[in-house]
Amino acid sequence: MQYVFAQLLLLFTEAEAEAVAEEESGVGLLLPATEELIAGIIAFAIVFFFVWKFAIPILNKTLEARQQAIKGELDAAEAAKVEAQNLLTDYQQQIAGAKTEATQIVEDARESGDQVKADIVGRAETEAEQIKERARGELEAERERVTGDLRRQVADLSIDVAEKVVGTTLDDERQRRLVDQYIDDLGGVH
């Protein structure tokens, strides 16, 4: 503070010397009177002292509080950013898990479809084989029936021919034995 007053006093002395020199040159009309200059300097020093003593600490506290508030907001923003990044990572993991699960479900469905297809084809083949076996059985039964019918017809024809050739009537039992023997000699009709 003493330094400030010393500077002011030096300034005042220089100003007074200049004022005297300026009065002689006409510049004194532009500068205030020395008493007014001293009163202005003292008023400035008093205002400066009160600003320096009271206003600057309040401004410093306000600025420091503002810095702390900004720092707190930055920390909160950083925490929110970290949380958002964690949520994003979690969602990406869930999506990847869902994709894997969907792929597994599709693969399971494909395998189930292939299994059902194989079962249906197997059943169809079994049923087709059963139908073929039944058809073979029916065919064999029909063949035996037709063979029996042909034997009877051949026997009847043979008896008719034999009666005409022999001219006598043969009894049924004897006729049948002759026809069966004749058919066996020919190799049979199958």
Secondary structure, DSSP 8 states (H G I E B T S, - for coil): -HHHHHHHHHHHHHHHHHHHHHHHHTGGGTS--HHHHHHHHHHHHHHHHHIIIIIHHHHHHHHHHHHHHHHHHHHHHHHHHHHHHHHHHHHHHHHHHHHHHHHHHHHHHHHHHHHHHHHHHHHHHHHHHHHHHHHHHHHHHHHHHHHHHHHHHHHHHHHHHHHHHH-S---HHHHHHHHHHHHHHHT---
